[in-house]
Amino acid sequence: MVPTNFRFFVDGISNPCVNLLDRHVENGAGNRTALIWEGENGDSSFYTYNMLLAEVNRFANVLKSFGVKKGDGVAIYLPNLAEAVIAVLACFRIGAVYNAIFSGFSENSLKDRLIQFKPKIVITADATERRGRPIFLKEKVDRVIDSVLSVQAVIVVNRLQEKITMQDNRDYYWDELTKNASIHCKPKRIEANEPGIVFYTSGTTGKPKGVVHSGMAFVIQNYIYAKYHMDHHDDDVFWCSADIGWLTMHIWGIAGALANGVTTIFYEGAPDYPNQDRFYQIIEKYRVNKLFTAPTALRMLKSLGEDSLEKHDLTCLDVISLVGEPFDPETWHWTYDVLGKKKIYINNTWGQTETAGTPLAHAAWLTPMKPGSAGIEFLGVDLAVVDHDGNEVPPGTLGNLIIKTPFPMLCRTLWKEPERFYSSYYSQVDGAYYASDLALIDDDGHFWVVGRSDDAFNVAGHRISTMEMESAVLEVNGVAEVAVIGIPDKIKGEVPLIFVRITNPNKDQEQLKAMISNSIIHQIGKIAQPKEIVFVEALPKTVSGKIMRRLLKEVVLRGNIKGDITGLENPEIVEHIKEIIQTKAK
């Protein structure tokens, strides 16, 4: 089998939406609660499987009225609204290929993704609420939409009833389109390997990569994975705390949850607003027994102290699963001992946008837990840790994580970039998928994934490219050179730290810091704001001009460099940077 052209369930015909909704209705579970939505201000709404199917059919008919057919692109630029779930399921139903875009992204990030994806329809909202303030999404769309020639219509959810500009014959309100639409829509016949999802992830070149997944394989394998990772049962109340703009929510909050017929929660606001214990409030209010979150969220809860925790009855919790970044043993023990009162199962997992689900994990209540471990090889996967020549390394040895054989929900290609797909994932180790993560296997067969091996890092579970960050910094007038590294953070896992050489040493550095931060927010989003900006006389480089970010990271984390630096063009600059870091640490 050619690793970049694999197929599963060949000529199998079904529909993802049928497996997520119709199947439960037909089996007599139509009146079970499928979806609970809660806004930041406490507003909420509930959908049974019958109700959700009716709304999905309405919107599927709306999309069809705009000429959307199987294979057409639909972009979803929404926060965690019920309409976002409905839009995803409607695309599945008619065979459209959807791309969900994080609503916190800047206009530039939004534009880059829309231009590359070329959607026929864009779905957005007038605004969303975050920490009590409106964030105007339609305005961002308006400022970039003229650059996206493929778009024929913009459908707007009137979330906050804000006054916005609506262009005739292009912009339409969701509720006006759906109020007279039929609640019946025949599902499209979908072959098991046809594309259904495109999700963008940062590449080391700074240009986002459009990861393509088969809609059917995505649903089928995540049905099995969620069933065992979460120990799902019909009466579960499940909350995935991720944003709809990240594939995690589609894996767990939509596919995994609805395929297993459970109740899934979508929360729109910040997890610590208007009160720090909002996260706990939601668990207690809905009696959440299955939680999927990120280590960042648990580190945040741990930082609040036990007083906030003791105010709430969280005895409903049964299983907590995690993904997105390494999970430190200290927070694992706090989660088990304090949050879970030693009565919960913790399932730390590993996965990527490219793997869809989590091929490294445990089976809840079936396999032994090990604090900090990312789990064992799960059903249908074959992973290994290898050296730079592709040879497997002994247990306990750090190396490069690879996937030796494909599995159904593994990404099939990059959207309109098949050559980049091969070079990004299959050119490093012959015949295997190269994860660009560093890992080791212990004597018990547990995998420990310790971080990225390429120039990217995870902030609160969100992967950010150093190239993308550096490009934003270099746009600031007065910046000559820049290097960005990710450093550990107790709450977010990793945060960016920026080294900058400026053109004019006399320039106001505080003003320049503000300009750099503003550029990053504009180009990428607030998620990428740096922990600190450090001004230096020069950056360590090889004789060929390559900036040695690895050395900068060693100086920050260790205080010194163990390796030989005589091959640098400017080895003396390392001492200069060490002095700056040591001074800041005092």
C-alpha positions in Angstrom: 0.0 0.0 0.0 1.4 3.5 -0.9 1.4 5.3 2.4 0.0 8.5 1.0 -2.8 6.9 -1.0 -4.4 4.5 1.5 -8.1 3.6 1.5 -10.4 1.8 4.0 -13.9 0.3 3.7 -13.6 0.7 -0.1 -17.0 1.2 -1.9 -18.7 1.3 1.5 -21.7 3.7 1.3 -23.2 5.5 4.2 -23.5 9.1 5.6 -21.9 10.5 8.7 -25.0 12.4 9.8 -27.1 9.3 9.6 -24.7 7.6 12.0 -24.7 10.5 14.4 -28.4 11.3 14.5 -30.9 9.2 12.4 -29.6 6.0 13.8 -30.5 7.0 17.4 -33.9 8.3 16.3 -34.7 5.1 14.5 -33.6 3.1 17.6 -36.1 4.9 19.8 -33.8 7.4 21.4 -35.2 10.5 19.6 -36.3 12.1 22.8 -33.0 11.7 24.6 -31.1 15.0 25.0 -28.4 15.3 22.4 -27.1 18.8 22.8 -27.0 21.4 25.6 -25.8 24.8 24.8 -24.8 27.4 27.4 -23.7 31.0 26.8 -21.3 33.0 29.0 -24.2 34.9 30.5 -26.0 31.7 31.6 -28.5 31.5 28.7 -29.0 27.9 27.7 -30.9 25.8 25.2 -31.5 22.0 24.8 -32.0 19.8 21.8 -33.2 16.2 21.7 -32.0 13.9 19.0 -35.3 14.5 17.2 -35.0 18.3 17.5 -31.4 18.3 16.4 -32.1 16.2 13.4 -35.0 18.6 12.4 -32.7 21.6 12.6 -29.9 19.9 10.7 -32.3 19.0 7.9 -33.5 22.6 7.8 -30.1 24.0 7.4 -29.0 21.3 4.9 -31.9 22.4 2.8 -30.7 26.0 3.1 -27.3 25.0 1.9 -28.8 23.1 -1.0 -30.9 26.2 -1.9 -27.6 28.0 -2.5 -26.4 25.3 -4.9 -24.1 23.6 -2.4 -23.5 20.0 -3.5 -21.3 17.1 -2.6 -17.7 18.1 -2.6 -18.3 21.9 -2.3 -16.6 23.8 0.4 -18.4 25.5 3.4 -16.4 27.6 5.9 -17.7 27.8 9.5 -16.4 30.8 11.3 -18.4 30.5 14.5 -17.9 30.3 18.3 -19.3 27.4 20.4 -23.0 27.9 19.3 -25.6 25.2 18.7 -25.7 26.6 15.1 -22.0 25.5 14.7 -23.0 21.9 15.5 -26.0 22.1 13.2 -23.8 23.5 10.4 -21.3 20.7 10.7 -23.9 18.0 10.7 -25.7 19.6 7.7 -22.5 19.6 5.7 -22.1 15.9 6.5 -25.7 15.3 5.4 -25.4 16.7 1.9 -21.7 15.7 1.4 -20.2 19.2 1.5 -16.7 19.5 2.7 -16.5 21.8 5.7 -13.7 23.8 7.3 -14.2 25.2 10.8 -12.0 28.3 11.6 -11.2 29.4 15.1 -13.3 32.5 15.9 -10.4 34.0 17.8 -8.2 34.2 14.7 -7.2 37.5 13.3 -8.4 38.8 10.0 -5.1 37.8 8.3 -5.3 34.2 9.6 -9.0 34.1 8.5 -8.2 35.4 5.0 -5.3 33.0 4.5 -7.5 30.0 5.3 -10.4 31.2 3.2 -8.3 32.0 0.1 -6.6 28.6 0.3 -9.8 26.6 1.0 -12.0 28.5 -1.5 -15.4 27.9 0.1 -18.7 28.5 -1.7 -20.4 29.6 1.6 -19.1 31.2 4.8 -21.1 30.9 8.0 -20.4 33.4 10.8 -22.2 35.4 13.5 -22.8 39.0 14.1 -20.7 38.7 17.3 -19.8 36.5 20.2 -19.4 37.2 23.9 -16.1 36.8 25.6 -15.5 37.9 29.2 -18.6 40.1 29.0 -17.5 41.9 25.8 -18.7 41.4 22.2 -16.2 40.2 19.6 -17.5 41.2 16.2 -17.0 38.3 13.8 -19.0 39.6 10.8 -16.9 42.7 10.7 -13.8 40.5 10.3 -15.4 38.6 7.5 -16.5 41.8 5.8 -12.9 43.1 5.8 -11.5 40.0 4.0 -14.4 38.6 2.0 -13.6 40.6 -1.2 -10.3 38.7 -1.4 -12.1 35.4 -1.5 -13.5 35.1 -5.0 -15.2 31.7 -4.4 -17.7 32.9 -1.9 -21.2 33.2 -3.1 -23.0 33.8 0.2 -22.4 34.7 3.8 -24.9 33.3 6.3 -25.0 35.1 9.7 -26.2 33.8 13.0 -27.7 36.8 14.8 -26.2 35.9 18.1 -26.1 39.2 20.0 -28.5 41.2 17.8 -25.7 43.7 17.0 -26.2 46.3 14.3 -24.1 45.0 11.4 -23.7 45.7 7.7 -25.5 43.2 5.5 -24.8 43.3 1.8 -27.7 42.6 -0.5 -27.6 39.4 -2.5 -24.6 38.1 -0.5 -25.4 38.3 3.2 -28.3 36.4 4.8 -29.5 35.9 8.4 -29.6 32.2 9.5 -33.0 32.4 11.2 -34.7 34.0 8.2 -33.3 31.3 5.9 -34.3 28.4 8.1 -37.7 29.4 9.4 -39.5 28.1 6.3 -37.1 25.4 5.4 -38.3 21.8 5.4 -37.3 19.5 8.4 -36.9 16.6 5.9 -33.7 16.2 3.9 -32.6 12.9 2.3 -29.0 12.2 3.3 -26.4 12.0 0.5 -24.8 8.7 -0.2 -21.1 9.0 0.7 -18.3 6.6 -0.2 -16.2 5.8 2.8 -13.0 7.5 1.5 -14.6 10.7 0.2 -13.3 13.9 1.8 -15.6 15.5 4.4 -13.4 17.7 6.6 -10.5 20.1 6.0 -8.8 21.5 9.1 -5.9 23.9 9.0 -2.9 23.5 11.2 0.2 25.6 11.4 3.2 24.5 9.2 6.8 25.2 10.0 6.9 27.4 6.9 4.2 29.7 8.3 1.7 28.7 5.6 -1.2 26.8 7.2 -1.7 23.2 6.0 -5.2 22.0 5.1 -5.5 18.6 6.6 -8.1 16.4 4.8 -10.1 13.7 6.6 -12.6 11.3 5.3 -16.0 12.1 6.9 -17.1 8.5 7.3 -13.8 7.2 8.6 -13.6 10.1 11.0 -17.0 9.2 12.5 -16.5 5.4 12.5 -13.1 5.3 14.2 -14.0 8.0 16.7 -17.1 6.2 17.6 -14.9 3.3 18.7 -12.2 5.4 20.3 -14.6 7.6 22.3 -16.5 4.6 23.4 -13.4 3.1 25.1 -11.5 6.2 25.9 -14.5 7.7 27.8 -16.3 4.5 28.7 -19.4 6.0 27.1 -22.9 4.9 28.1 -26.4 6.2 26.9 -27.0 8.3 30.1 -23.6 10.1 30.0 -23.5 13.9 30.2 -20.3 14.7 28.3 -18.5 18.0 28.1 -15.6 18.7 25.8 -14.2 22.1 26.8 -12.5 22.8 23.5 -13.5 25.4 20.9 -15.4 24.4 17.7 -12.4 26.1 15.9 -10.2 23.2 17.0 -10.6 19.6 15.7 -10.7 18.3 19.2 -14.3 19.5 19.6 -15.3 17.7 16.3 -13.6 14.5 17.4 -15.1 14.4 20.9 -17.9 16.9 21.2 -19.6 16.0 17.9 -18.4 12.7 16.3 -17.4 10.7 19.4 -20.3 11.9 21.6 -23.2 11.8 19.1 -22.1 8.5 17.6 -22.3 7.0 21.0 -25.7 8.6 21.6 -24.8 10.6 24.7 -25.6 14.2 25.7 -22.9 16.7 24.6 -22.4 20.2 26.1 -21.2 23.3 24.2 -20.2 26.2 26.3 -19.6 29.5 24.5 -17.7 31.6 27.1 -14.5 31.8 29.0 -13.9 29.0 31.5 -13.1 31.4 34.4 -15.7 34.2 33.7 -17.7 35.8 35.3 -16.3 33.9 38.2 -13.1 31.9 38.5 -15.0 28.8 39.3 -17.2 28.9 36.2 -15.7 25.6 35.0 -16.8 23.9 38.2 -20.2 25.5 38.0 -20.9 23.9 34.6 -19.9 20.5 35.8 -22.1 20.8 38.9 -25.1 22.3 37.1 -25.4 19.6 34.4 -23.9 16.8 36.5 -21.2 16.2 33.9 -19.7 12.7 34.4 -17.4 12.6 31.4 -15.0 15.5 30.8 -12.6 16.0 27.9 -10.2 18.9 28.4 -6.6 20.0 28.1 -3.8 20.0 30.7 -3.9 23.8 30.5 -7.4 23.9 31.9 -6.5 21.6 34.8 -3.4 23.6 35.6 -5.6 26.7 35.7 -8.1 25.0 38.1 -5.2 23.9 40.3 -4.0 27.4 40.5 -7.3 28.6 41.9 -6.8 26.7 45.1 -9.1 24.3 46.9 -11.5 26.9 48.3 -13.1 27.3 44.8 -13.3 23.5 44.4 -14.9 22.8 47.8 -17.9 25.1 47.0 -19.1 22.6 44.4 -20.4 19.1 44.4 -18.4 17.4 41.7 -19.0 13.8 42.8 -20.6 13.2 39.4 -17.2 13.1 37.7 -16.2 9.7 36.5 -13.7 9.9 33.6 -11.5 12.8 32.6 -9.6 12.6 29.3 -7.0 15.0 28.0 -5.1 15.9 24.8 -3.1 18.7 23.3 0.2 18.9 25.2 2.3 16.9 27.7 0.6 16.4 31.0 2.9 16.8 34.0 2.7 14.2 36.8 2.2 16.9 39.5 -1.0 18.1 37.9 -2.1 14.5 37.2 -1.9 13.7 40.9 -3.8 16.9 41.8 -6.5 15.9 39.3 -6.8 12.4 40.7 -6.4 13.2 44.4 -8.1 16.6 44.8 -10.5 17.1 41.9 -11.5 13.5 41.5 -11.3 12.5 45.2 -9.4 9.3 44.0 -12.6 8.0 42.4 -12.0 9.0 38.7 -10.2 7.5 35.8 -7.7 9.9 34.1 -7.0 9.1 30.4 -4.1 11.2 29.1 -3.9 10.8 25.4 -1.9 11.8 22.3 -3.2 12.9 19.0 -2.8 15.5 16.3 -5.0 17.3 13.8 -3.6 14.9 11.3 -4.5 11.8 13.3 -8.0 13.0 14.0 -8.5 10.9 17.2 -6.0 9.8 19.7 -4.0 6.6 18.7 -2.1 6.8 22.0 -4.5 6.4 25.0 -5.9 4.1 27.6 -9.3 2.3 27.7 -11.1 3.9 30.7 -11.4 1.5 33.7 -9.8 -1.3 31.6 -6.1 -0.4 31.4 -3.8 0.8 34.2 -3.2 4.5 34.6 0.3 5.9 34.7 0.8 9.6 35.7 2.2 11.7 32.7 2.1 8.9 30.2 0.3 9.5 26.9 -0.9 5.9 26.9 -0.4 2.8 24.9 -1.1 2.0 21.2 -4.8 1.9 20.8 -6.9 -0.2 18.5 -5.7 -0.5 14.9 -2.5 1.5 15.2 1.2 0.7 15.1 3.6 3.3 16.4 7.3 3.4 17.1 10.1 5.7 18.3 13.1 5.9 15.9 16.4 7.7 15.5 17.2 10.1 12.7 17.9 7.2 10.4 14.5 5.6 11.0 15.8 2.8 13.3 13.8 1.9 16.3 15.5 2.9 19.6 15.6 0.9 22.8 13.0 1.5 25.6 13.7 4.7 27.6 15.5 6.4 24.7 14.2 9.7 23.3 13.5 9.7 19.6 11.1 10.6 16.8 7.5 9.3 17.0 6.3 7.6 13.8 3.1 5.8 12.7 4.2 2.6 10.9 0.9 1.8 9.2 -2.1 4.0 8.3 -5.5 3.7 10.0 -8.9 4.9 8.8 -9.1 8.4 10.3 -5.5 9.3 9.6 -5.3 12.4 7.3 -5.5 11.5 3.6 -3.8 14.5 2.0 -3.4 18.2 2.3 -6.1 20.3 0.6 -4.9 21.0 -3.0 -1.2 20.3 -1.9 -0.5 16.5 -2.4 3.2 17.1 -2.8 3.4 19.0 0.4 1.5 16.2 2.1 4.3 13.7 1.2 7.1 16.1 2.1 5.6 17.1 5.4 4.8 13.6 6.8 6.3 10.8 4.7 9.7 12.0 3.4 11.5 11.7 6.7 11.1 7.9 7.4 10.4 5.6 4.4 6.9 4.2 4.5 5.9 5.8 7.8 4.1 8.9 9.0 6.5 11.2 10.8 4.7 13.0 13.7 7.4 15.7 14.4 7.0 14.9 18.1 9.7 13.6 20.4 8.8 10.6 22.5 10.1 7.5 24.4 8.6 4.1 25.3 9.0 2.9 28.8 9.5 -0.7 29.9 5.8 -1.2 30.3 5.0 -0.1 26.7 3.7 3.3 27.7 4.5 6.2 25.4 5.7 9.5 26.8 5.4 12.4 24.3 7.6 15.3 25.5 7.2 17.9 22.8 7.7 19.0 19.2 10.8 18.2 17.2 10.1 21.0 14.6 9.9 24.7 14.9 6.4 24.8 16.4 5.0 24.7 19.9 1.7 24.3 21.7 0.1 27.1 23.6 -2.8 25.8 25.7 -3.0 22.9 23.3 -3.0 25.1 20.2 -0.1 24.6 17.8 1.6 27.8 16.7 4.3 28.0 14.1 7.5 29.9 15.0 7.6 31.1 11.4 4.1 32.5 11.6 5.0 34.4 14.8 8.3 35.7 13.4 6.7 36.9 10.3 4.3 39.0 12.4 7.1 40.5 14.4 9.2 41.3 11.4 6.4 43.5 10.0 7.0 46.0 12.8 9.1 48.9 11.7 12.4 48.9 13.6 12.7 45.1 14.0 15.8 43.7 12.2 15.8 40.1 13.3 13.7 37.9 15.4 13.7 34.4 16.9 10.7 32.8 18.7 10.9 29.8 21.0 8.3 28.1 23.2 9.1 27.8 26.9 7.2 25.9 29.6 4.4 27.6 31.4 2.5 26.2 34.5 -0.9 27.1 33.1 -0.6 27.0 29.3 1.9 24.3 28.9 4.1 26.4 26.6 4.2 30.2 25.8 6.1 32.1 23.2 9.3 34.0 24.2 10.6 36.4 21.6 14.2 37.6 21.0 14.5 40.7 18.9 17.4 42.6 17.4 16.3 46.2 16.5 17.7 48.5 13.8 18.0 51.5 16.2 19.2 50.8 19.7 17.9 54.2 20.8 14.3 53.4 19.9 11.8 53.4 22.8 11.7 49.6 23.7 8.4 49.8 25.6 6.7 51.3 22.6 8.3 48.7 20.4 7.1 45.9 22.6 3.6 47.2 22.3 3.8 47.4 18.6 5.1 43.8 18.4 2.3 42.5 20.6 -0.3 44.4 18.5 1.2 42.9 15.3 1.0 39.4 16.7 -2.6 39.9 17.8 -3.5 41.3 14.4 -1.7 38.6 12.4 -2.5 35.5 14.5 -4.7 36.3 17.5 -4.5 36.8 21.3 -3.6 33.2 21.9 -0.1 33.9 20.5 0.7 36.8 22.8 4.3 36.4 24.1 5.3 35.9 27.7 8.2 38.3 27.2 10.0 40.2 24.5 13.8 40.2 25.0 16.0 42.7 23.1 19.5 41.5 22.2 22.5 42.9 20.3 22.5 39.9 17.9 21.2 36.3 17.6 23.3 33.2 17.6 23.8 32.0 14.0 25.6 29.3 12.0 28.1 30.5 9.4 25.3 29.9 6.8 23.1 32.4 8.6 20.7 30.0 10.3 19.4 31.3 13.7 20.0 28.7 16.3 16.7 28.7 18.3 17.8 25.5 20.1 20.6 27.4 21.7 18.3 30.2 22.8 16.0 27.6 24.4 19.0 26.0 26.2 20.1 29.3 27.6 16.6 30.1 28.9 15.8 26.7 30.4 19.2 25.5 31.6 21.2 28.7 32.0 24.0 27.4 29.8 24.8 25.4 26.7 26.3 22.0 26.9 27.3 21.5 23.3 30.1 23.0 21.2 29.4 26.5 20.0 32.6 27.3 18.3 31.0 26.6 14.9 28.7 29.6 15.4 29.5 32.7 13.4 29.2 34.7 16.6 29.8 32.5 19.6 30.4 35.5 21.9 26.8 36.5 21.6 25.7 33.5 23.7 27.3 35.1 26.8 25.6 38.4 26.1 22.2 36.6 26.0 23.0 34.6 29.1 23.6 37.8 31.0 20.3 39.3 29.9 18.4 36.2 30.9 20.1 36.0 34.3 19.5 39.7 34.9 15.8 39.3 34.1 15.5 36.3 36.4 16.8 38.2 39.4 
